[in-house]
């Protein structure tokens, strides 16, 4: 397995199969910056780009650009070898606050979380992200900037990075940051919990559960155990901030509900795909039969003795996506919980996945979700009942304003 190069025939095959999957299953044409009848032209363009790609990283950029045309967060190209820039990865990440960019984290501890970033290699962060926009392909602007932040390292080529910042005291300075090798141990020092955690905020009355992911069954299982443990509480606060999804936690939803609830409205180009997902309910079609649609029926919560019947507060932010949005949405729809924080990512669905050997995978979004009342969701997200914005002073002081607001509600 060549970590730096892909053979030409393999590159062309990947492009060809990706275009075929898009033609067969892609449902998000309303957001794409091309029309379905332009696929032939796109195929020709990206065959040429694939031929010109000299390295595995070059080809990765070609595929990022291809999926960027689709502008759908549940359509992707993923290389498990994660080809990185020759000079290494960036040590820092950024967070957008009202069109300003601040340091989210710096693995070298040179920059402080909350520092305002004025330039990177002489360019304002917004200039860099504008240049990367064709490769991100997400309609939600905030989510697009999150993705661009993840890709930034591949578009800055210098061996060390010059960053101009303004610190907490409004003093400006320029620092030179090293790039880090992919195997640098500092990448594994995550500040986020790796397990679902729980604690009492007010003993016997207010409980707190943080779920960092739904990527493995253990996260939901531990949350279920904690709901059982805190079942006599007056209030449970469930924090899914930063949770990018995984598998929909249906059991957890059912256990936290105290009233009927419902699922997304789903659209697909293939009625058999919807029928496979939903054995009950009618599949309906528009007059031109351009898609099939399934509408949800109301579901019942767990039995009264099994479920949590107290007050429920959910904490969300811009990093909440996919299955974590599946979790939040029913509580928004039926007003079972009060949602506090930021608007979520705005993408869910069931991609059709194609593996090219053990190392490369593509996914094409085959379902388009709408809120149960028919309102659009994709590229928009779930708006909290009470919005709380990030502020620089909160980042500097490590103040959790979202959690504070949730406790105020109680």
N, C-alpha and C positions, 0 to 999 in steps of 0.2 A: 504494500500500500504506500504510494508516494505521497508524502505530506506536503510537498511543494508544487506538484504538477498533476494535472489530469490529462490523460490522452485525448486527442482531438475527437476520436469517435465517441468517447464517453461524454464529452462536453456536448456534442451535437445531439446525442441520444437523450440527455437530460433535458435540453431545451425542447426537443421534439415532443417528448412525453409530457412535459409541463404544459405546453400549448394544447396538447390533446386533452389533458385533464380539465383545463380551463374551458375548452369548447364543450366538453361533455357535462360539466357539473357546476361551473361558477354561477352564482346567483346574485352577485353584488354589482351588477352593471350600473345601477343608479349612481354609485359612488366612483366607479372607475373613470379614468381620464382617457378612455378609448371606448369605442363601440364594439359589440360582438362581431360585426361584419368586417372589422379591421384586424382580426386575428391573423389572417394570412400575411398582411403587411408587417405586423409585429413579429411574426415568426421569421420572416426574411431578415428583418433588422437584427434580431438577436442571434440568428445563425451566424451572421457576419461578426457580431461582437464576440461570440464564443470562439470563433476561429482566431480572432486577434488576441484573445486573453492568453498571456504568456505564463502566468503562474496560477496556482490554485486560488490565491487571494484575488487576483484579477477576475477570475471566473466567478468567484463569490460576489463580487461587485456587479458583474453582469446580471446575475440572478436576482440580486437585491433590486436592481433597476427594473428588471422584468416584473417582479412582484409589486414594485412601486407603482407601476402603471395601473394595477388592479385596485390599489388604495383600500385594502381590506386587511385588518389586523389578524384575521384567522386564515390568511393565506400566506405561505412562507416558504423560504428555502433555508435549509439548515445543514451545515457541514459539521459533523460531530468532531472532526479534527480541529475545528475552530482555527482556521488559518489566520494568524495574527501578523501585523506589520513586522517587517524584518527588524525594525528598531525597538520593538516591544510595545506594550500597551500603556495607556495613560494611567497615572496613579490617582487621578481625581475624577469625580463626577459632579454634575451641576444640577441645580434645581431652579426652575423659572418662577419668579415672583413678580407678577404684573409687569412683564416685559423686561425685567431685570434678571440677571443670572447670578446666583450665589453658589458657593461651594456647598455641595451636599456632604461630601466625604473626600478626604485625601489620605491615601494609604501611607504616605511618607510623613504625615503629621507636620508638614511645612505650612500648609494652609489650614485655616480654622473653619469649621462648618459655620456658614453664615457670612463669610467674607464675600464682598461683592466683586465679581469678575468683570473687569473693564475690557480686557483683550487677551487673546490667546494667539501667540505668534503674530502680533500686530493687528489682528482682526477682532472685532467685537463678536461675542458668541453668536449673536443673531445672524451675522454674516456666514459663519461656518454652518449653522443649521439651515440657512436658506440654500446653501450649496448642496447640502446632503438631502434636502427635501425629496428630490426625485427617487431616492433610494429607500425612503421610509414607507411611503404609501399608506398613510392612515388619514382618514378624514377629520378626526378629532385633533385640533391643533395642539392641545396640551399633551395628548398621548403621542402625537407625532414628534414632539420635542423630546419626550422620554426615549423613544426609539432612536432619534438622531443622536442623543447623548450616548447611547450604547454603541453607535457606529463611528463616533467621532475619531476614535483612535486610528481607524483605517484610512482616514483622509488627511491626517497630519503626518508629514514624512520626516520631519527633523528628528535628530537623535535625542535631543533634550528640548524641553518645552518652556518657552518664555511666557509667563503669565503675569499680567498686571492686575493688582487687586486694590480694593479700598477696604480697610479693616474696620473693626467696631468703633474705633476712635476717629474715623473719617480720614485716616492717613493713607496715602497711596504709596505703593512700593511695587517693584518688579522682582519676581523670583524665578529661578531656573529650576525646573523639576525634572528629575530623571524619568526615563521610560522604564517600565518593569517587564521582566521576562514573564512569559505565560505561566511558568512553574514557580513564580515567586510566592513564598509562604504567606505573604501579607494578603493575598487575594482570598485566603481561607479564613481570615479573621473577621467573620460577619458579626455586626452589632445586633442583628435581629435574632430572636429566639428561633432555634431549629426545631422546637417541639411546641405543641399546643400547651399553653400554660394557663393556670388559674390561681386566683387569690381572693381573699375577702378585702374589699375596700372599707366596708363597715361590717364588722363581725355579725353574722347571722342575718344581715339585712340587705347589703349590696355586694354582689359578687362580680368579678371581672374575669373574662375568658379571652385570651388572645390566640387567634388561629393564623399562623404565618403562611399556610399553604393548604391546598386540597390535592396536592400532587401525589400523595400516597394515602391509602385508607387509614393509616395510623392517626392522621391529623383529625379526621372526623370522629374516629373511634374515641380518642382521648377527649374530644369536646363533648361527646355524648356522656362519657363517664363524669365529666365535670358538671354538666347540666343536672345529672342525677344527684351528684353530691350537693349542689347548691339549690336543689329543687324547692327548698322551703324558704328561699330568699324572697324579699319583696321585689327586688330588681336584679336583673342580670344584664351587664354590659358586655356585648360581644364585639371584639375588636378584630376586624379583618383588613385593616390598613396594610398595604403592601402585599396583599395576597393576590397573586396573579392567576390563580385558578388551579385546574387539575380536573378532578371528577366531581360532578355535581353532588353535594352532600344532602341527598334527599331525606335520609333518616333524621339528620339534625334539624332540617326545616320542619319536618312533621312533628318532632318532639317540642320545638319551640312555639309552634302555632297553638292558638286557642280558639281559632275560628276557621271556616272554610277558606281555601286559597286556590290559586290557579297558576298555570305555567304560561310561557311565552306563546304568542301566535307565531307559527313557523311557516316559512315558505321554502319550497325547493322546486327545481326544474323536473324532478322525478317523483311522481306520486307513490311509487313503490318504496322509495327511500323514506317518505313520511309514514307510510303504513308499517314499515318495519320498526320505526321508532314508536309509533302510536297505534296499537292494535284496535283501539276503540275510537269513536268519533268519526265524523264525516270529513272527507277530503273534498274541498271545493276548488273551483277553477274560475278565472276571469273569462270574459267572452272570447278572447283570442287564445286561450289555453297556453299562455306563455309561462305559467307557473302553476304549481299546486299549493294549496294552503290548508293547514290544519289549525283549528281553533280549540283552545283548551276548555275542559269542563271543570267545575269546582271540585276540589278534593277535600276530604275531611281530615282534620288533625288527629293526632294520637288520642287515645282514650283519656278521659279527664284525670285519672290517677297516674297516667304515664307521662303526661305532658307538663311543661312548665306554664303556669297560669298567671305569673306575676308580670310586673312591668318589664318591658324589653327595650333596650337601646342598642343600636348598631353603629359602630364607628367605621367610616369609609374614607378613602382618599383617591387621588388620581391614578394610583398604581393598582387599584382593584379591577380585575378583569375576568372574563371568561366564566369559569365555574363559580368564582366568588361573586360575580354579578348574578348568576343563577340563584345563588343563595339569598342575596339581598332583595332581589326584585319582588318576590311574592309578599314580603313584609311591607314593601312600599305600596304595592297594589291594593292590599286589603287593610292598610293602616294598623297592622298588628304591632309594629315597632316604630320608634322614633329614630330616624337616621340622622347622624351628626357627622359633619366633616366636609369633604370635598366631593364634587361630582366624579363618578367613576369613569373607567376607561372607555366603555361604549362598544364592546365587541364580544359576542358569544357565537355559538354555532358548532357545527359538527363537520370539520374538514374531511375531505377524502384524502387519504395519505398514500403516497407512493414512495417506497424505499428503493434506492439505487445502491445495492450492496449494503454493507454494514455501516457505511460512513455518511451517506448523503440521503436526505429526506426532503420531500416537498409536500406541502399540504395546500389544498384548494378549498376555500369556503363554499360549502354546498347547502348551507341553511342560512336564511336571513330571518332574524328575530324581530318581533314587534312587541310592545307592551300588550297585555291582555285586552286593553281597550282599543287596540289598533294603532296607537300613536307610535311614531318612529323611535327606535332605540339605537340602531347602528350608527356609530360616529357621534353619538350624542351623550349616551351614558345615563346613569341614574342620578337625579338631583336629590341631594339630602334635604330633609325637612328643615334642618338648621345648618346653614353653611358657616364654616369656620375656616378662614384663610391662614396659610402659613405666613409668618412674619419673621424678619431677620432677627429681631430682638428675642423672639421665642426660640429660634435655633441656637443663638449664642448662649442663652441661659438654660437650654435643654428643657424648656417649659412645654408641657403637653396641653396646649390650649383646647384641643378637641376633647380630651378626656375631662378636663376641668368643666367644659360646657355641659358634657353629659351628666356629670355629677350635680351641676346646678339644677338640671331638670328634675332630679330626684327630690 
